[in-house]
Amino acid sequence: MLHNLRFATALHIMVLAQLEESNQWLSSEYIASSIQVNASVVRKEIASLKTATLLISKEGKGGGIRINPENPTITLADIYLSTKQADFGGKFNNPNPACVVGKNINSKLQDLYQEVDTDIVQRLEKIPLADFSKTFN
């Protein structure tokens, strides 16, 4: 689902990284203070963003994260997909299979959720991170 905490956290991280100088490394503590969450939450999202090749990191003193320079055209869809654990909608009920609605509701909901998720991704693909980040200046 679009309005989830993981997406909001990942987007916050990416906007901070986008707005920083390209030679600046952001620490998870700095990012956590901006989001006002525990640094472990930030590190979890950073791991997902690194797996998606959206961020690079440097370990040790003076280390941190920054935008992956080899991935210059990041969209909000890239960020959304890096946080997506399951399809939009999640779990279903266990309805009565003898009921006219119950026997079909889960498959109908799955189709609907897939359409909505596809629509979200298609919309977010049109928004470059760089453009979204400019709205914070």
Biotite code that builds the C-alpha atoms (Angstrom):
import biotite.structure as struc

atoms = struc.array([
    struc.Atom([0.000, 0.000, 0.000], chain_id="A", res_id=1, res_name="MET", atom_name="CA", element="C"),
    struc.Atom([1.344, 3.421, -0.920], chain_id="A", res_id=2, res_name="LEU", atom_name="CA", element="C"),
    struc.Atom([0.661, 5.090, 2.424], chain_id="A", res_id=3, res_name="HIS", atom_name="CA", element="C"),
    struc.Atom([2.938, 2.896, 4.442], chain_id="A", res_id=4, res_name="ASN", atom_name="CA", element="C"),
    struc.Atom([5.657, 3.777, 6.889], chain_id="A", res_id=5, res_name="LEU", atom_name="CA", element="C"),
    struc.Atom([8.405, 2.004, 4.957], chain_id="A", res_id=6, res_name="ARG", atom_name="CA", element="C"),
    struc.Atom([7.771, 4.024, 1.802], chain_id="A", res_id=7, res_name="PHE", atom_name="CA", element="C"),
    struc.Atom([7.577, 7.277, 3.763], chain_id="A", res_id=8, res_name="ALA", atom_name="CA", element="C"),
    struc.Atom([10.849, 6.465, 5.545], chain_id="A", res_id=9, res_name="THR", atom_name="CA", element="C"),
    struc.Atom([12.651, 5.412, 2.364], chain_id="A", res_id=10, res_name="ALA", atom_name="CA", element="C"),
    struc.Atom([11.435, 8.496, 0.498], chain_id="A", res_id=11, res_name="LEU", atom_name="CA", element="C"),
    struc.Atom([12.608, 10.738, 3.349], chain_id="A", res_id=12, res_name="HIS", atom_name="CA", element="C"),
    struc.Atom([16.048, 9.102, 3.221], chain_id="A", res_id=13, res_name="ILE", atom_name="CA", element="C"),
    struc.Atom([16.283, 9.489, -0.540], chain_id="A", res_id=14, res_name="MET", atom_name="CA", element="C"),
    struc.Atom([15.208, 13.141, -0.521], chain_id="A", res_id=15, res_name="VAL", atom_name="CA", element="C"),
    struc.Atom([17.794, 13.934, 2.168], chain_id="A", res_id=16, res_name="LEU", atom_name="CA", element="C"),
    struc.Atom([20.462, 12.175, 0.118], chain_id="A", res_id=17, res_name="ALA", atom_name="CA", element="C"),
    struc.Atom([19.340, 13.952, -3.073], chain_id="A", res_id=18, res_name="GLN", atom_name="CA", element="C"),
    struc.Atom([19.506, 17.376, -1.421], chain_id="A", res_id=19, res_name="LEU", atom_name="CA", element="C"),
    struc.Atom([22.998, 16.857, 0.022], chain_id="A", res_id=20, res_name="GLU", atom_name="CA", element="C"),
    struc.Atom([26.181, 17.645, -1.825], chain_id="A", res_id=21, res_name="GLU", atom_name="CA", element="C"),
    struc.Atom([27.292, 14.721, -3.990], chain_id="A", res_id=22, res_name="SER", atom_name="CA", element="C"),
    struc.Atom([30.499, 14.383, -1.975], chain_id="A", res_id=23, res_name="ASN", atom_name="CA", element="C"),
    struc.Atom([28.685, 14.315, 1.372], chain_id="A", res_id=24, res_name="GLN", atom_name="CA", element="C"),
    struc.Atom([28.100, 11.031, 3.237], chain_id="A", res_id=25, res_name="TRP", atom_name="CA", element="C"),
    struc.Atom([24.958, 10.979, 5.429], chain_id="A", res_id=26, res_name="LEU", atom_name="CA", element="C"),
    struc.Atom([25.064, 8.960, 8.634], chain_id="A", res_id=27, res_name="SER", atom_name="CA", element="C"),
    struc.Atom([22.116, 6.882, 9.762], chain_id="A", res_id=28, res_name="SER", atom_name="CA", element="C"),
    struc.Atom([22.089, 8.898, 13.007], chain_id="A", res_id=29, res_name="GLU", atom_name="CA", element="C"),
    struc.Atom([21.724, 12.170, 11.069], chain_id="A", res_id=30, res_name="TYR", atom_name="CA", element="C"),
    struc.Atom([18.935, 10.696, 8.942], chain_id="A", res_id=31, res_name="ILE", atom_name="CA", element="C"),
    struc.Atom([17.204, 9.215, 12.008], chain_id="A", res_id=32, res_name="ALA", atom_name="CA", element="C"),
    struc.Atom([17.253, 12.632, 13.705], chain_id="A", res_id=33, res_name="SER", atom_name="CA", element="C"),
    struc.Atom([15.526, 14.142, 10.662], chain_id="A", res_id=34, res_name="SER", atom_name="CA", element="C"),
    struc.Atom([12.847, 11.437, 10.543], chain_id="A", res_id=35, res_name="ILE", atom_name="CA", element="C"),
    struc.Atom([12.696, 11.181, 14.351], chain_id="A", res_id=36, res_name="GLN", atom_name="CA", element="C"),
    struc.Atom([12.961, 7.411, 14.410], chain_id="A", res_id=37, res_name="VAL", atom_name="CA", element="C"),
    struc.Atom([15.507, 4.967, 15.783], chain_id="A", res_id=38, res_name="ASN", atom_name="CA", element="C"),
    struc.Atom([18.644, 4.656, 13.643], chain_id="A", res_id=39, res_name="ALA", atom_name="CA", element="C"),
    struc.Atom([18.002, 0.900, 13.333], chain_id="A", res_id=40, res_name="SER", atom_name="CA", element="C"),
    struc.Atom([14.804, 1.688, 11.356], chain_id="A", res_id=41, res_name="VAL", atom_name="CA", element="C"),
    struc.Atom([16.860, 3.889, 9.038], chain_id="A", res_id=42, res_name="VAL", atom_name="CA", element="C"),
    struc.Atom([19.535, 1.216, 8.602], chain_id="A", res_id=43, res_name="ARG", atom_name="CA", element="C"),
    struc.Atom([16.861, -1.338, 7.635], chain_id="A", res_id=44, res_name="LYS", atom_name="CA", element="C"),
    struc.Atom([15.540, 0.945, 4.891], chain_id="A", res_id=45, res_name="GLU", atom_name="CA", element="C"),
    struc.Atom([19.053, 1.834, 3.778], chain_id="A", res_id=46, res_name="ILE", atom_name="CA", element="C"),
    struc.Atom([19.720, -1.885, 3.299], chain_id="A", res_id=47, res_name="ALA", atom_name="CA", element="C"),
    struc.Atom([16.661, -2.160, 1.019], chain_id="A", res_id=48, res_name="SER", atom_name="CA", element="C"),
    struc.Atom([17.653, 0.950, -0.916], chain_id="A", res_id=49, res_name="LEU", atom_name="CA", element="C"),
    struc.Atom([21.180, -0.384, -1.370], chain_id="A", res_id=50, res_name="LYS", atom_name="CA", element="C"),
    struc.Atom([19.842, -3.740, -2.584], chain_id="A", res_id=51, res_name="THR", atom_name="CA", element="C"),
    struc.Atom([17.807, -1.811, -5.156], chain_id="A", res_id=52, res_name="ALA", atom_name="CA", element="C"),
    struc.Atom([21.069, 0.005, -6.153], chain_id="A", res_id=53, res_name="THR", atom_name="CA", element="C"),
    struc.Atom([19.569, 3.381, -5.279], chain_id="A", res_id=54, res_name="LEU", atom_name="CA", element="C"),
    struc.Atom([22.179, 4.168, -2.598], chain_id="A", res_id=55, res_name="LEU", atom_name="CA", element="C"),
    struc.Atom([25.828, 3.442, -1.994], chain_id="A", res_id=56, res_name="ILE", atom_name="CA", element="C"),
    struc.Atom([27.493, 3.386, 1.405], chain_id="A", res_id=57, res_name="SER", atom_name="CA", element="C"),
    struc.Atom([30.852, 3.828, 3.031], chain_id="A", res_id=58, res_name="LYS", atom_name="CA", element="C"),
    struc.Atom([31.692, 2.124, 6.319], chain_id="A", res_id=59, res_name="GLU", atom_name="CA", element="C"),
    struc.Atom([33.637, 3.589, 9.227], chain_id="A", res_id=60, res_name="GLY", atom_name="CA", element="C"),
    struc.Atom([34.363, 7.062, 10.517], chain_id="A", res_id=61, res_name="LYS", atom_name="CA", element="C"),
    struc.Atom([33.092, 9.686, 8.104], chain_id="A", res_id=62, res_name="GLY", atom_name="CA", element="C"),
    struc.Atom([31.022, 7.063, 6.346], chain_id="A", res_id=63, res_name="GLY", atom_name="CA", element="C"),
    struc.Atom([27.357, 6.953, 5.536], chain_id="A", res_id=64, res_name="GLY", atom_name="CA", element="C"),
    struc.Atom([25.182, 6.840, 2.446], chain_id="A", res_id=65, res_name="ILE", atom_name="CA", element="C"),
    struc.Atom([24.580, 8.827, -0.696], chain_id="A", res_id=66, res_name="ARG", atom_name="CA", element="C"),
    struc.Atom([22.742, 8.507, -3.986], chain_id="A", res_id=67, res_name="ILE", atom_name="CA", element="C"),
    struc.Atom([24.256, 5.882, -6.262], chain_id="A", res_id=68, res_name="ASN", atom_name="CA", element="C"),
    struc.Atom([25.910, 7.930, -9.032], chain_id="A", res_id=69, res_name="PRO", atom_name="CA", element="C"),
    struc.Atom([25.480, 4.981, -11.403], chain_id="A", res_id=70, res_name="GLU", atom_name="CA", element="C"),
    struc.Atom([21.706, 5.286, -11.055], chain_id="A", res_id=71, res_name="ASN", atom_name="CA", element="C"),
    struc.Atom([21.021, 8.928, -12.025], chain_id="A", res_id=72, res_name="PRO", atom_name="CA", element="C"),
    struc.Atom([17.367, 8.596, -13.083], chain_id="A", res_id=73, res_name="THR", atom_name="CA", element="C"),
    struc.Atom([15.741, 7.348, -9.878], chain_id="A", res_id=74, res_name="ILE", atom_name="CA", element="C"),
    struc.Atom([11.963, 7.648, -9.772], chain_id="A", res_id=75, res_name="THR", atom_name="CA", element="C"),
    struc.Atom([9.572, 7.460, -6.853], chain_id="A", res_id=76, res_name="LEU", atom_name="CA", element="C"),
    struc.Atom([8.494, 4.083, -8.262], chain_id="A", res_id=77, res_name="ALA", atom_name="CA", element="C"),
    struc.Atom([12.036, 2.759, -7.727], chain_id="A", res_id=78, res_name="ASP", atom_name="CA", element="C"),
    struc.Atom([11.802, 3.774, -4.075], chain_id="A", res_id=79, res_name="ILE", atom_name="CA", element="C"),
    struc.Atom([8.288, 2.381, -3.671], chain_id="A", res_id=80, res_name="TYR", atom_name="CA", element="C"),
    struc.Atom([9.297, -0.963, -5.188], chain_id="A", res_id=81, res_name="LEU", atom_name="CA", element="C"),
    struc.Atom([12.345, -1.187, -2.900], chain_id="A", res_id=82, res_name="SER", atom_name="CA", element="C"),
    struc.Atom([10.022, -1.098, 0.125], chain_id="A", res_id=83, res_name="THR", atom_name="CA", element="C"),
    struc.Atom([7.264, -3.286, -1.212], chain_id="A", res_id=84, res_name="LYS", atom_name="CA", element="C"),
    struc.Atom([7.032, -6.507, 0.762], chain_id="A", res_id=85, res_name="GLN", atom_name="CA", element="C"),
    struc.Atom([3.847, -7.910, -0.684], chain_id="A", res_id=86, res_name="ALA", atom_name="CA", element="C"),
    struc.Atom([1.218, -6.984, -3.181], chain_id="A", res_id=87, res_name="ASP", atom_name="CA", element="C"),
    struc.Atom([-1.133, -4.155, -2.307], chain_id="A", res_id=88, res_name="PHE", atom_name="CA", element="C"),
    struc.Atom([-3.963, -5.435, -0.137], chain_id="A", res_id=89, res_name="GLY", atom_name="CA", element="C"),
    struc.Atom([-2.158, -8.125, 1.819], chain_id="A", res_id=90, res_name="GLY", atom_name="CA", element="C"),
    struc.Atom([-4.072, -10.895, 3.540], chain_id="A", res_id=91, res_name="LYS", atom_name="CA", element="C"),
    struc.Atom([-7.571, -12.072, 2.808], chain_id="A", res_id=92, res_name="PHE", atom_name="CA", element="C"),
    struc.Atom([-10.470, -13.427, 4.858], chain_id="A", res_id=93, res_name="ASN", atom_name="CA", element="C"),
    struc.Atom([-11.460, -17.086, 4.784], chain_id="A", res_id=94, res_name="ASN", atom_name="CA", element="C"),
    struc.Atom([-15.053, -16.719, 3.520], chain_id="A", res_id=95, res_name="PRO", atom_name="CA", element="C"),
    struc.Atom([-17.705, -19.380, 3.148], chain_id="A", res_id=96, res_name="ASN", atom_name="CA", element="C"),
    struc.Atom([-17.124, -21.131, -0.233], chain_id="A", res_id=97, res_name="PRO", atom_name="CA", element="C"),
    struc.Atom([-20.847, -21.950, -0.446], chain_id="A", res_id=98, res_name="ALA", atom_name="CA", element="C"),
    struc.Atom([-21.709, -18.223, -0.501], chain_id="A", res_id=99, res_name="CYS", atom_name="CA", element="C"),
    struc.Atom([-22.114, -16.539, -3.891], chain_id="A", res_id=100, res_name="VAL", atom_name="CA", element="C"),
    struc.Atom([-19.836, -13.693, -2.743], chain_id="A", res_id=101, res_name="VAL", atom_name="CA", element="C"),
    struc.Atom([-17.603, -15.744, -0.455], chain_id="A", res_id=102, res_name="GLY", atom_name="CA", element="C"),
    struc.Atom([-16.503, -18.180, -3.129], chain_id="A", res_id=103, res_name="LYS", atom_name="CA", element="C"),
    struc.Atom([-15.186, -15.399, -5.394], chain_id="A", res_id=104, res_name="ASN", atom_name="CA", element="C"),
    struc.Atom([-14.375, -12.406, -3.203], chain_id="A", res_id=105, res_name="ILE", atom_name="CA", element="C"),
    struc.Atom([-10.674, -13.186, -2.628], chain_id="A", res_id=106, res_name="ASN", atom_name="CA", element="C"),
    struc.Atom([-9.870, -13.638, -6.318], chain_id="A", res_id=107, res_name="SER", atom_name="CA", element="C"),
    struc.Atom([-11.819, -10.470, -7.180], chain_id="A", res_id=108, res_name="LYS", atom_name="CA", element="C"),
    struc.Atom([-10.006, -8.540, -4.454], chain_id="A", res_id=109, res_name="LEU", atom_name="CA", element="C"),
    struc.Atom([-6.638, -9.854, -5.639], chain_id="A", res_id=110, res_name="GLN", atom_name="CA", element="C"),
    struc.Atom([-7.384, -8.626, -9.169], chain_id="A", res_id=111, res_name="ASP", atom_name="CA", element="C"),
    struc.Atom([-8.501, -5.237, -7.848], chain_id="A", res_id=112, res_name="LEU", atom_name="CA", element="C"),
    struc.Atom([-5.452, -4.875, -5.596], chain_id="A", res_id=113, res_name="TYR", atom_name="CA", element="C"),
    struc.Atom([-3.130, -5.762, -8.478], chain_id="A", res_id=114, res_name="GLN", atom_name="CA", element="C"),
    struc.Atom([-4.749, -3.098, -10.674], chain_id="A", res_id=115, res_name="GLU", atom_name="CA", element="C"),
    struc.Atom([-4.398, -0.467, -7.952], chain_id="A", res_id=116, res_name="VAL", atom_name="CA", element="C"),
    struc.Atom([-0.772, -1.395, -7.309], chain_id="A", res_id=117, res_name="ASP", atom_name="CA", element="C"),
    struc.Atom([-0.006, -1.205, -11.034], chain_id="A", res_id=118, res_name="THR", atom_name="CA", element="C"),
    struc.Atom([-1.657, 2.229, -11.168], chain_id="A", res_id=119, res_name="ASP", atom_name="CA", element="C"),
    struc.Atom([0.450, 3.425, -8.214], chain_id="A", res_id=120, res_name="ILE", atom_name="CA", element="C"),
    struc.Atom([3.689, 2.236, -9.798], chain_id="A", res_id=121, res_name="VAL", atom_name="CA", element="C"),
    struc.Atom([2.799, 3.779, -13.170], chain_id="A", res_id=122, res_name="GLN", atom_name="CA", element="C"),
    struc.Atom([2.059, 7.130, -11.493], chain_id="A", res_id=123, res_name="ARG", atom_name="CA", element="C"),
    struc.Atom([5.251, 7.066, -9.429], chain_id="A", res_id=124, res_name="LEU", atom_name="CA", element="C"),
    struc.Atom([7.338, 6.159, -12.498], chain_id="A", res_id=125, res_name="GLU", atom_name="CA", element="C"),
    struc.Atom([6.512, 9.608, -13.872], chain_id="A", res_id=126, res_name="LYS", atom_name="CA", element="C"),
    struc.Atom([8.046, 11.418, -10.883], chain_id="A", res_id=127, res_name="ILE", atom_name="CA", element="C"),
    struc.Atom([11.841, 11.656, -10.826], chain_id="A", res_id=128, res_name="PRO", atom_name="CA", element="C"),
    struc.Atom([13.362, 11.848, -7.351], chain_id="A", res_id=129, res_name="LEU", atom_name="CA", element="C"),
    struc.Atom([15.310, 14.926, -8.443], chain_id="A", res_id=130, res_name="ALA", atom_name="CA", element="C"),
    struc.Atom([12.076, 16.776, -9.340], chain_id="A", res_id=131, res_name="ASP", atom_name="CA", element="C"),
    struc.Atom([10.292, 15.708, -6.153], chain_id="A", res_id=132, res_name="PHE", atom_name="CA", element="C"),
    struc.Atom([13.312, 16.791, -4.080], chain_id="A", res_id=133, res_name="SER", atom_name="CA", element="C"),
    struc.Atom([13.227, 20.280, -5.622], chain_id="A", res_id=134, res_name="LYS", atom_name="CA", element="C"),
    struc.Atom([9.893, 20.889, -3.886], chain_id="A", res_id=135, res_name="THR", atom_name="CA", element="C"),
    struc.Atom([11.786, 21.030, -0.567], chain_id="A", res_id=136, res_name="PHE", atom_name="CA", element="C"),
    struc.Atom([13.951, 24.030, -1.542], chain_id="A", res_id=137, res_name="ASN", atom_name="CA", element="C"),
])
